Amino acid sequence: MDNLLNILGSFNPDWRGKKWADDFVSVIKETVLPSYPFLYAKLENNKAVFPDEWSQIITALKEADIFKLFVPARYGNQKASEEDIYFMMELLGYASPGLGVVFASHGRAVDIILQGTDAQKDQYLPMMAEGAFGAIAMTEKSAGSDAGGIGLMARKNGAGYLFNGEKIFISNSGLAEIYTVLANTKGVKGPRSLSLFIVESSTPNFTVRKLPEKDGLKILPTGRLIFEDAPVPGENLVGDEGRGLIGSVNVIDRGKIHIAGICCGLAYRIFREVFHYVQRREQFDHPLTQSQDISFQISDMFTKMTAARGLCFHALKQIGTPYYGLSSAQAKLFASQMVMETASRAQILMGGRGYFKNDLVNQLSSDARGMEYLEGTSNVQKMLIGKHLFRSYRE
Ligand SMILES: Cc1cc2nc3c(=O)[nH]c(=O)nc-3n(C[C@H](O)[C@H](O)[C@H](O)COP(=O)(O)OP(=O)(O)OC[C@H]3O[C@@H](n4cnc5c(N)ncnc54)[C@H](O)[C@@H]3O)c2cc1C
């Protein structure tokens, strides 16, 4: 763990000496890391159900003021830089990638509310700073990579809206108290028909349902959201009608860097396991590391991981510039492919034991595969990178 902190610190030395960071590292070391192998979430009766260790983790994270770091200082009395939040994501990725995605999704919901009115911010951000989880709901059965196909209808009904339709694969389902939902307000498909809303979990005729069991990221509750004439107040519209997709894209660029950070932390965890294993494991009367092929694989893994972190820090530096969308897509693309490659190499280096579900590298590899889909697949990142390049460098 100390080695990890030195490696993380090499890119972002500023976190050292901050009280929240010391508290956060202690929670990770003492509570989150040891609980990884047996921490699973279930969805029952619309609620995410966790083992007792979950509430211990969340209480410890609340006491360390981690929720407050996701909202501006005005609402939580804490100040965190973009690099600080990224550092948290790497560390969560190392200790419990699914929990990392819980917080990344929560952070995106906060970011959407930050685009809203002062009244919306005053109503929801203090709750979120105290530990009410958020979620961001875009994907539908027939609208995944292409959000323009979203059909969940938000039909005007007096001063408010009536919601009808379904979202799938939504992180923090049943856990969140505040859902930020991209819905269709025009009745015709297309990006200009989409609007963003805040939907409280207590909304009548809104239910959360289970999905089949996931391959990895077991701690992350992922479910379906069902709306059947669910009334949503007009004042819960975020921004203007028809501008929801633009609002979501701004938020997702930041999310990509956070998911990429989780990938980097997770890759380091997998790397660390296999690095120790190949030094210990002897075959043909010598440790596996004496095989040049194996030491080259270890070198490749570590180099690509460092390259991915370099892209993440490059993207962090582009915030506020026209290159932010391009560099965050590059970071997500490279980091998620890097962690999947690290995982599949590591599983092979673990020999037959890596094929069994009780093996830690096996479990972490299942988590790694899940990173492909979050905040857009690799092909979607490539589409975005291409679009940026052809637009910016036409000559
Ligand atoms: C664990 C998990 C958590 C998630 N959490 C959330 C969440 O919190 N909120 C949310 O809204 N969504 C969430 N999702 C959904 C996720 O964002 C989608 O799965 C993702 O956007 C891909 O959509 P899809 O699954 O419908 O695949 P599709 O869009 O159907 O794509 C299928 C395949 O085709 C490729 N493809 C699609 N179009 C093209 C094209 N034009 N050119 C080339 N290739 C293409 C894709 O890359 C992919 O490989 C989550 C998913 C998972 C697995």
The ligand as an ORCA input file, in Angstrom:
! r2SCAN-3c Opt
* xyz 0 1
  C     -21.827     -2.089    -15.041
  C     -22.515     -1.063    -15.891
  C     -22.933      0.124    -15.312
  C     -23.596      1.075    -16.090
  N     -24.042      2.235    -15.499
  C     -24.777      3.106    -16.224
  C     -25.342      4.278    -15.604
  O     -25.149      4.536    -14.412
  N     -26.119      5.096    -16.359
  C     -26.372      4.854    -17.688
  O     -27.084      5.639    -18.298
  N     -25.852      3.759    -18.301
  C     -25.075      2.885    -17.618
  N     -24.547      1.768    -18.215
  C     -24.834      1.528    -19.630
  C     -23.649      1.814    -20.547
  O     -23.433      3.200    -20.603
  C     -23.988      1.172    -21.920
  O     -23.901     -0.240    -21.754
  C     -23.047      1.640    -23.009
  O     -23.258      3.000    -23.290
  C     -23.234      0.836    -24.303
  O     -24.574      0.789    -24.695
  P     -25.238     -0.632    -25.051
  O     -24.934     -1.562    -23.933
  O     -26.655     -0.415    -25.414
  O     -24.415     -1.143    -26.330
  P     -24.686     -0.710    -27.864
  O     -24.763      0.751    -27.994
  O     -25.788     -1.510    -28.424
  O     -23.306     -1.201    -28.540
  C     -23.000     -2.570    -28.777
  C     -21.589     -2.622    -29.379
  O     -21.581     -1.942    -30.646
  C     -20.608     -0.915    -30.639
  N     -21.137      0.223    -31.406
  C     -22.319      0.877    -31.240
  N     -22.467      1.824    -32.175
  C     -21.352      1.775    -32.962
  C     -20.906      2.489    -34.104
  N     -21.630      3.477    -34.661
  N     -19.689      2.182    -34.643
  C     -18.943      1.197    -34.117
  N     -19.312      0.465    -33.029
  C     -20.504      0.744    -32.473
  C     -20.368     -0.579    -29.164
  O     -19.061     -0.063    -28.982
  C     -20.547     -1.938    -28.519
  O     -19.348     -2.653    -28.574
  C     -23.839      0.825    -17.463
  C     -23.408     -0.375    -18.046
  C     -22.763     -1.316    -17.270
  C     -22.312     -2.604    -17.915
*
